[in-house]
Amino acid sequence: MSSGVRFSEDYEGHDDFATLRANTYRLQGAGGPSALIPFNQRHVPVGTRFSYSSAETQMLGLVLTRAAGRPVAQYLEEKIWQPMGAEADATWLIDNAGQEATFGGLNAVLRDWARLALLLAHDGHWRGRQLIPASWVLEATTVGDDQPHLKPGVATPIFGYDYQTWILPTTRRMFLLWGVRGQRIFVHPEYKLVMVNTSVQKTSHDLPALEEMAALWFAAVRWHAASAG
C-alpha cells in the first residue's frame, strides 16, 4: 500500500474504487489487467507513504494468477482451504476475464473464517502441517524498521499496515483483517486467540462500531492474560 500510485478510496460511489469495482465484479469492463489501466499516475515516490488502495491488492491477484499458473481461488483451495479442513465451499466474485476481485468479494461461513484466523494465529501451522511458512507470516504481520511509513501511528493515526494486514499499536504482536463494512478478524499469535466478526455496517466509517469491537477484543485479551497468569 505504498506504491505511490494515485488512487482514491472513500466508498462514496464516485471515487477510483467505484471505477475499479465497475471494471471488475460489476462486470462493466473487460476485466483482467485492463481493469487497472486507469490508475497509472505516481504522485509520490514508491515506498515512502502509506495509501490504502484496492487497486494494489487487485494487482497482487493478477501477479499471483500468472505466477501460480491457475486461478487464485483454485490456488487458495489447494494450499489453504482444503488443508485447513474448511467445512463449506467459499465463493469469489470474478470479472469478465474470469479474474477474482482479490481486493474483496471472498465469501465464506463464519467458522471457516475462524479456521483461517487460527491458522494465522499459529503462524501458518495447522494440525501437524506447516501450510504457510512461519517466517512469511511473521514478516507479513510485523512492520520492519526499514518501513517507518507503515508503522502504527504513522500509516494511520492508530494502525500500522503490512502484507494485507492491519497492525495494532501494541507491544505484543497483534493484527487485524478488516473489511470495508465491518467484517473483522482479530489475531493474537502469542495467546493463540482470535475473534471474528462478519456483521455488516451501514457505512464504511462507523467509528462507534469499530470502538465497540476493539473494546470487546481487548477485554478478551486481558481476560486471557489474567487466566494464564
N, C-alpha and C positions, 0 to 999 in steps of 0.2 A: 504493500500500500504506500509505496514511496517512489514510484517510477517518475514522478514529476509531470505526468501527462494530465492535462486539464480534463476534469470530469466532475460534473455537479450531481449531487445525490441528496435530495431533501424529501423525496417521496411525496411531493405535492402535485405530481402529474404533468409538470411542464419542464422537467429537468433532463439531464442526459440519461439518468436512469430510466425515465419513461421511454426515451428513444431506444435504449438497449433492450428493454422489455418488449417493445413493439417489434424489434428486429429478431427477437429470439422466440420465447414461448408464446407470445401473442400472434405469431405466425404472419406478421405483416411485411416480412422481408425474406430474402433468400436464406438467411441464417449462416452458420459456419463462420469462417473468418470475415466475411463481408459485414457481419453484424458489428464489428469493431472499427470499421473504416472511418466512421465519423469522428472518432476520438483519437486524433493524431497530432495534437499540438502540445509540446512540452513547455511548461511555463516556469518550472524551477528545475535545478539540476537533480539528476537521479540520486536517490539515497540521502536526501537532505531534509525532507519534510514529509510527515505523515499526512495522507489524504485518503480517506476511505473511498474506494472505487470498486463497484461491482464489475466494471469492465476488466479490471486486473484479474479477478477470480475467473471470469469467463475466458480470458487469455490462458490462464493456467489449465483450464479444461481442454482447450484446443491443443496445447502442448502435450498434455498427458495422453490425449487420444492418439496423437501421432507417435509419441514415444512408446506407448504400450501396444500399439497396433490393433486396438479394439476399442469399442465404446467405453466411456468412463463408467457407466452403470455395470457393464459386464466385468470390468476390472475390479470395481468395488465388490461385486458379488463374489468373485473368485478369491480375492485377497483378504476380505474382511467379513462381509455379510454372512456367508455360509460358514466360514471357520469359527466365527464367534457364536454360532448357533442361533441366529435370528429366528424368531418364531413366526414371522409373517413376511410376505413379499413387500418390498418397498417399490415406489414408483417415482419416476423422474420426468419432469417436463422437458420436452425437446423442441428444437426449432425445425424449420422446413428442410434443413440439411441433415436432420437426424442427430444433431449435436445437443447434448444435455445443456441445460441452463445451469452451469455449475456454480453460479452466484446465488442460487436458490432453487426452489421447486422440487427438493427431495422430500418425499412424504413417507413416513414410517409410523408404526404404532409406538406408543409411549414406552413400553418395556424394551423394545429394540433400541430406542434412543438411549435408554438407561444402560443397556449392554454396551453400546458404543462408549458411553461415558465411563463405565467401569474398565473397559479396555484401555482407555486413555489414562485413567487413574492408576493403572498398573503398568504404565509406560509401555504399552503395546503387548504385554504378556497376558495370555488367556489360557487358563487350564492346561498348563504344561507346554504351551507353544508360544513362541515369540512371533506374533503376527505382524507387528510393526517394529523396526529396530528401535530399541530403547534410546539410543543416542539421538535418533532423529526426533522422537517425541520430546526429549529434554531440550533439544535445540529449538524445536518449534514452539515451546512454551516458556522460554527464558530469553529475555531481551539481553543481548550481549553489550558489553561496554563499547564496542565499536559501532553501535547503533543508538546513540543517545537520543535521536529524534523519535524513537519508538518507545521510550521508557514511560512508565506511568507518571502522570503529571506533566508530561511533555507532549506525547502524541495527542492526548486529550487532557482536560483538567483533572481527570481521575484515572482512567485506564491507560495501560500501555497496549502494545499490539506486537504480535509476531506472526508466525506462519498460520494465517487464517484463524487466529485465536486472540481473544482479548485477555490481557494480563492484569490481574488485580494488584492494587498497591499494598501488598502485604509482605512481611518478612519471610514467611513460608510460601513456597510456590503454590499459587492457585491461579486458575484460569477459567475462562468463560467462553462458550459458544453462544452467539447472540443473534437471534432472528429479528427481522425488522418490526414484526408485530407482537413482540413479547415472548417468542419462543427462546428459552434459555436453558443451557446446560452448564452447571457449576461443577468444577472438579478440584478436589484437594488430594493430590497424589500421596502425600505423606500419610494421611489418615485413611486413604482409600475410600473417601467419602464423595458422593455425587448427589446432585439434585437436578431434576429435570422438570421443566415447566413447558407445556405446549399450549397454554391459553392464548387467545388472540386479543390484542388490544385494539381499541377503536382508532388510535393514532400511532404513528411511529415514534412520537416523542412524549410518551406517557411517563413522566418522571415519577409520580407517586407510585405507579405500579412497579417500576424498577427498584425504588427505595424499599417497597414492601418485600419484594423477593430477596433483595440483598440483606434486609434485616432478618428474614427467616433463615437464609443461608448462614449468616454469621452466628446466629443463635445455635444452629445445628453444629457448627464448628466448635463453639465454646462448650456445648454440652458434651461433644465427643472428647474434647481435651480434658474436661473435668472428670469424665468417666474413666479415661485412660490413666489419669494421674492418681 
